[in-house]
Amino acid sequence: METQAAEPRGATIVLVHGAGAGAWCWEPLGRELDARGIAHVAVDLPTVGPGVDATLSSQADVAHVRSVLDAVDGPIVLCGNSYGGVVITGASAGHPRVRHLVYLAAFMPDGDEDLVSLSADACTPESMAVAIFRDDGLVELNAELTKKLSFQQAPAEVADWAAARLRPMAMGSGDPSTLTGVGWRTIDSTYVVCGDDQSIRPEAQRRWARERATKSVEVPFDHCPQLSHPVEIADLLAGIVAEVTT
């Protein structure tokens, strides 16, 4: 039987994807949020796509997500997966309607941390081989290796569907590789540690959760649980929305 959508209520969840992905990666989770009556917006980052300007950097993504936040009425729960954690950290800084940040197996940088070094330190050795640097300045992800390291718990058809939709990404040139604002310093946050993550080391996630997040939860999931465990992640986000709304 098809799940019936409930009437949206409370805070809006804004969902920010990781490197090489898009708003599409939230579709399984989005159906679960619809069933729970939770308003949500999935963002497409401007650095991702086959014809993007190779000089675009995380600053362009931060500015774009900030514009999305500005267009949302009422309280916001801002959720980022993987690289999306970088973006939500910068975009949320000082924003009056962002009430809670959710880091879903995501980078959680501080303002003085070099983002390239942060990634190199936190990623597994295997995941460093995922990136393929192209002659046009864009970086694409090895689809088969991404399935193995990021989508390994998803149903095979979902993993294939996701891998086929990965797109090249601009990494920027000349822009500072640090953030000018850090939202988690003033906004409550939840870190969702994914214990079977083969892309970002769970040890790094636990450190961010312990040292930077307001609270945390650990689940035995892979790098992209919005694809592999949408029901559980929807339940978790629903609980946060209820706390923000009351």
Kinemage of the C-alpha trace (Angstrom):
@kinemage 1
@onewidth
@group {chain A} dominant
@subgroup {mainchain}
@vectorlist {calphas} color= white
{ca met a 1} P 0.000 0.000 0.000
{ca glu a 2} L 1.342 3.438 -0.924
{ca thr a 3} L 2.232 5.663 2.025
{ca gln a 4} L -0.078 8.651 2.332
{ca ala a 5} L 1.488 12.041 2.893
{ca ala a 6} L 0.449 13.971 5.975
{ca glu a 7} L -0.094 17.718 6.147
{ca pro a 8} L 3.288 19.462 6.766
{ca arg a 9} L 3.705 21.070 10.166
{ca gly a 10} L 6.393 22.621 12.347
{ca ala a 11} L 9.932 23.419 11.299
{ca thr a 12} L 11.220 22.927 7.755
{ca ile a 13} L 14.168 20.610 7.172
{ca val a 14} L 16.665 21.844 4.591
{ca leu a 15} L 18.767 18.969 3.220
{ca val a 16} L 22.264 19.489 1.792
{ca his a 17} L 23.966 16.722 -0.157
{ca gly a 18} L 27.596 15.661 -0.357
{ca ala a 19} L 30.242 15.825 -3.075
{ca gly a 20} L 29.127 14.709 -6.523
{ca ala a 21} L 25.544 14.122 -5.421
{ca gly a 22} L 22.400 16.207 -5.744
{ca ala a 23} L 18.970 16.815 -4.284
{ca trp a 24} L 18.018 13.408 -5.732
{ca cys a 25} L 19.955 11.606 -2.966
{ca trp a 26} L 17.291 12.665 -0.441
{ca glu a 27} L 14.342 11.213 -2.383
{ca pro a 28} L 13.908 8.010 -0.298
{ca leu a 29} L 14.126 10.056 2.893
{ca gly a 30} L 11.841 12.711 1.446
{ca arg a 31} L 9.063 10.174 0.957
{ca glu a 32} L 9.360 9.190 4.622
{ca leu a 33} L 9.287 12.828 5.729
{ca asp a 34} L 6.197 13.429 3.584
{ca ala a 35} L 4.479 10.503 5.310
{ca arg a 36} L 5.236 12.126 8.663
{ca gly a 37} L 3.958 15.543 7.583
{ca ile a 38} L 7.377 17.201 7.829
{ca ala a 39} L 8.169 20.037 5.430
{ca his a 40} L 11.512 19.678 3.680
{ca val a 41} L 13.611 21.254 0.944
{ca ala a 42} L 16.457 19.419 -0.802
{ca val a 43} L 19.153 21.669 -2.276
{ca asp a 44} L 21.184 21.228 -5.473
{ca leu a 45} L 24.636 22.723 -4.872
{ca pro a 46} L 26.006 24.979 -7.650
{ca thr a 47} L 29.453 23.327 -7.621
{ca val a 48} L 28.030 20.010 -8.888
{ca gly a 49} L 27.175 19.280 -12.512
{ca pro a 50} L 28.773 18.441 -15.869
{ca gly a 51} L 29.112 22.040 -17.046
{ca val a 52} L 29.863 23.987 -13.864
{ca asp a 53} L 32.582 26.600 -13.566
{ca ala a 54} L 35.652 24.767 -12.247
{ca thr a 55} L 36.659 27.815 -10.199
{ca leu a 56} L 33.565 27.592 -7.983
{ca ser a 57} L 34.314 26.598 -4.400
{ca ser a 58} L 32.552 25.855 -1.137
{ca gln a 59} L 31.949 29.582 -0.810
{ca ala a 60} L 29.503 29.381 -3.735
{ca asp a 61} L 27.711 26.483 -2.057
{ca val a 62} L 27.522 28.324 1.267
{ca ala a 63} L 26.087 31.422 -0.425
{ca his a 64} L 23.520 29.362 -2.337
{ca val a 65} L 22.295 27.484 0.731
{ca arg a 66} L 22.130 30.772 2.605
{ca ser a 67} L 19.773 32.094 -0.083
{ca val a 68} L 17.618 28.982 0.296
{ca leu a 69} L 17.448 29.527 4.057
{ca asp a 70} L 16.428 33.129 3.522
{ca ala a 71} L 13.448 31.970 1.448
{ca val a 72} L 12.105 29.562 4.091
{ca asp a 73} L 9.437 30.842 6.473
{ca gly a 74} L 9.594 29.777 10.103
{ca pro a 75} L 12.128 27.701 12.029
{ca ile a 76} L 14.657 25.569 10.137
{ca val a 77} L 16.477 22.324 10.841
{ca leu a 78} L 19.515 22.270 8.563
{ca cys a 79} L 20.911 18.823 7.738
{ca gly a 80} L 24.080 18.009 5.802
{ca asn a 81} L 25.569 14.712 4.672
{ca ser a 82} L 29.314 14.270 4.042
{ca tyr a 83} L 30.667 17.447 2.351
{ca gly a 84} L 27.279 18.990 3.079
{ca gly a 85} L 28.477 19.402 6.661
{ca val a 86} L 30.980 21.992 5.468
{ca val a 87} L 28.222 23.883 3.689
{ca ile a 88} L 25.708 23.899 6.559
{ca thr a 89} L 28.423 25.043 8.959
{ca gly a 90} L 29.087 28.158 6.910
{ca ala a 91} L 25.558 28.853 5.669
{ca ser a 92} L 23.975 28.720 9.128
{ca ala a 93} L 26.339 31.158 10.828
{ca gly a 94} L 24.278 33.996 12.278
{ca his a 95} L 21.094 32.968 10.484
{ca pro a 96} L 18.119 33.896 12.677
{ca arg a 97} L 15.792 31.036 11.672
{ca val a 98} L 18.170 28.066 11.812
{ca arg a 99} L 17.319 26.386 15.105
{ca his a 100} L 19.221 23.119 14.815
{ca leu a 101} L 22.026 21.589 12.741
{ca val a 102} L 22.209 17.884 11.902
{ca tyr a 103} L 25.519 16.407 10.781
{ca leu a 104} L 24.772 13.103 9.068
{ca ala a 105} L 28.148 11.349 8.709
{ca ala a 106} L 29.347 14.825 7.767
{ca phe a 107} L 32.412 17.000 8.056
{ca met a 108} L 32.116 19.437 10.966
{ca pro a 109} L 34.851 22.023 10.456
{ca asp a 110} L 35.912 24.919 12.618
{ca gly a 111} L 36.638 28.320 11.118
{ca asp a 112} L 40.420 28.074 11.147
{ca glu a 113} L 40.645 24.572 9.662
{ca asp a 114} L 41.866 24.110 6.112
{ca leu a 115} L 39.118 22.156 4.399
{ca val a 116} L 41.470 20.179 2.174
{ca ser a 117} L 43.560 19.066 5.141
{ca leu a 118} L 40.418 18.324 7.144
{ca ser a 119} L 39.190 15.985 4.425
{ca ala a 120} L 42.534 14.235 4.053
{ca asp a 121} L 42.797 13.667 7.809
{ca ala a 122} L 39.233 12.425 8.294
{ca cys a 123} L 38.704 10.223 5.247
{ca thr a 124} L 39.623 6.559 5.054
{ca pro a 125} L 42.634 5.713 2.872
{ca glu a 126} L 40.333 3.849 0.481
{ca ser a 127} L 38.044 6.834 -0.019
{ca met a 128} L 40.923 9.069 -1.095
{ca ala a 129} L 41.081 7.009 -4.296
{ca val a 130} L 37.459 7.847 -5.201
{ca ala a 131} L 38.264 11.266 -6.683
{ca ile a 132} L 39.314 11.468 -10.337
{ca phe a 133} L 40.824 14.817 -11.372
{ca arg a 134} L 39.862 15.752 -14.926
{ca asp a 135} L 41.599 17.963 -17.476
{ca asp a 136} L 38.756 20.516 -17.326
{ca gly a 137} L 39.466 21.152 -13.637
{ca leu a 138} L 36.450 19.256 -12.342
{ca val a 139} L 36.604 16.246 -10.040
{ca glu a 140} L 34.423 13.202 -10.578
{ca leu a 141} L 33.826 10.220 -8.331
{ca asn a 142} L 34.535 6.622 -9.250
{ca ala a 143} L 31.008 5.212 -9.250
{ca glu a 144} L 31.876 1.604 -8.460
{ca leu a 145} L 34.182 2.549 -5.604
{ca thr a 146} L 31.589 4.985 -4.250
{ca lys a 147} L 29.017 2.191 -4.175
{ca lys a 148} L 31.441 0.071 -2.173
{ca leu a 149} L 32.439 2.782 0.294
{ca ser a 150} L 29.326 4.948 0.623
{ca phe a 151} L 26.249 2.960 -0.472
{ca gln a 152} L 27.187 -0.537 0.723
{ca gln a 153} L 24.159 -0.945 2.994
{ca ala a 154} L 21.616 0.318 0.474
{ca pro a 155} L 19.576 -2.157 -1.575
{ca ala a 156} L 21.471 -3.017 -4.762
{ca glu a 157} L 18.971 -1.252 -7.005
{ca val a 158} L 19.169 1.903 -4.881
{ca ala a 159} L 22.973 1.845 -4.874
{ca asp a 160} L 23.023 1.437 -8.668
{ca trp a 161} L 20.476 4.238 -9.054
{ca ala a 162} L 22.539 6.577 -6.874
{ca ala a 163} L 25.889 5.736 -8.463
{ca ala a 164} L 24.484 6.439 -11.927
{ca arg a 165} L 23.507 9.952 -10.826
{ca leu a 166} L 26.874 11.063 -9.479
{ca arg a 167} L 28.166 14.155 -11.263
{ca pro a 168} L 31.520 15.975 -11.489
{ca met a 169} L 32.231 18.756 -9.034
{ca ala a 170} L 34.206 21.997 -8.934
{ca met a 171} L 36.736 22.291 -6.129
{ca gly a 172} L 37.608 25.960 -6.640
{ca ser a 173} L 40.827 27.813 -7.249
{ca gly a 174} L 42.172 30.830 -5.481
{ca asp a 175} L 39.443 31.080 -2.838
{ca pro a 176} L 40.430 30.606 0.808
{ca ser a 177} L 39.883 26.999 1.892
{ca thr a 178} L 38.479 28.012 5.275
{ca leu a 179} L 35.044 29.144 6.428
{ca thr a 180} L 34.266 32.714 7.443
{ca gly a 181} L 31.466 31.657 9.791
{ca val a 182} L 30.804 28.621 11.986
{ca gly a 183} L 27.154 28.001 12.791
{ca trp a 184} L 27.608 25.216 15.322
{ca arg a 185} L 29.305 27.595 17.743
{ca thr a 186} L 25.989 29.320 18.440
{ca ile a 187} L 23.341 26.898 17.124
{ca asp a 188} L 22.438 23.588 18.761
{ca ser a 189} L 23.534 20.553 16.786
{ca thr a 190} L 23.167 16.804 16.611
{ca tyr a 191} L 25.921 14.658 15.166
{ca val a 192} L 24.803 11.317 13.707
{ca val a 193} L 27.857 9.057 13.818
{ca cys a 194} L 27.653 6.257 11.260
{ca gly a 195} L 29.646 3.351 12.632
{ca asp a 196} L 29.924 1.431 9.337
{ca asp a 197} L 31.048 4.448 7.329
{ca gln a 198} L 33.814 3.480 4.915
{ca ser a 199} L 34.328 7.044 3.627
{ca ile a 200} L 34.701 9.283 6.699
{ca arg a 201} L 36.359 7.439 9.549
{ca pro a 202} L 33.922 6.822 12.429
{ca glu a 203} L 36.724 7.841 14.815
{ca ala a 204} L 36.785 11.310 13.261
{ca gln a 205} L 32.997 11.516 13.478
{ca arg a 206} L 33.064 10.553 17.150
{ca arg a 207} L 35.634 13.245 17.878
{ca trp a 208} L 33.519 15.947 16.232
{ca ala a 209} L 30.441 14.616 18.010
{ca arg a 210} L 32.198 14.716 21.368
{ca glu a 211} L 34.030 18.029 20.991
{ca arg a 212} L 31.703 20.149 18.836
{ca ala a 213} L 28.130 18.892 18.741
{ca thr a 214} L 25.503 19.650 21.373
{ca lys a 215} L 24.445 16.024 21.338
{ca ser a 216} L 25.078 12.915 19.282
{ca val a 217} L 23.754 9.505 18.389
{ca glu a 218} L 25.637 6.571 16.871
{ca val a 219} L 24.005 4.194 14.410
{ca pro a 220} L 25.537 1.140 12.653
{ca phe a 221} L 24.910 2.642 9.212
{ca asp a 222} L 26.954 3.453 6.109
{ca his a 223} L 28.014 6.849 4.754
{ca cys a 224} L 24.664 7.710 3.157
{ca pro a 225} L 21.923 6.424 5.487
{ca gln a 226} L 19.355 8.651 3.790
{ca leu a 227} L 19.544 6.004 1.035
{ca ser a 228} L 20.128 2.861 3.081
{ca his a 229} L 17.998 3.603 6.171
{ca pro a 230} L 15.494 6.360 5.266
{ca val a 231} L 12.906 5.229 7.821
{ca glu a 232} L 15.308 5.450 10.759
{ca ile a 233} L 16.753 8.796 9.644
{ca ala a 234} L 13.258 10.202 9.108
{ca asp a 235} L 12.312 9.157 12.642
{ca leu a 236} L 15.430 10.834 14.019
{ca leu a 237} L 14.769 14.062 12.116
{ca ala a 238} L 11.106 14.003 13.131
{ca gly a 239} L 12.172 13.952 16.768
{ca ile a 240} L 14.425 16.962 16.246
{ca val a 241} L 11.662 18.853 14.417
{ca ala a 242} L 9.302 18.158 17.322
{ca glu a 243} L 11.856 19.578 19.784
{ca val a 244} L 12.425 22.686 17.676
{ca thr a 245} L 8.716 23.289 17.115
{ca thr a 246} L 7.586 22.987 20.734
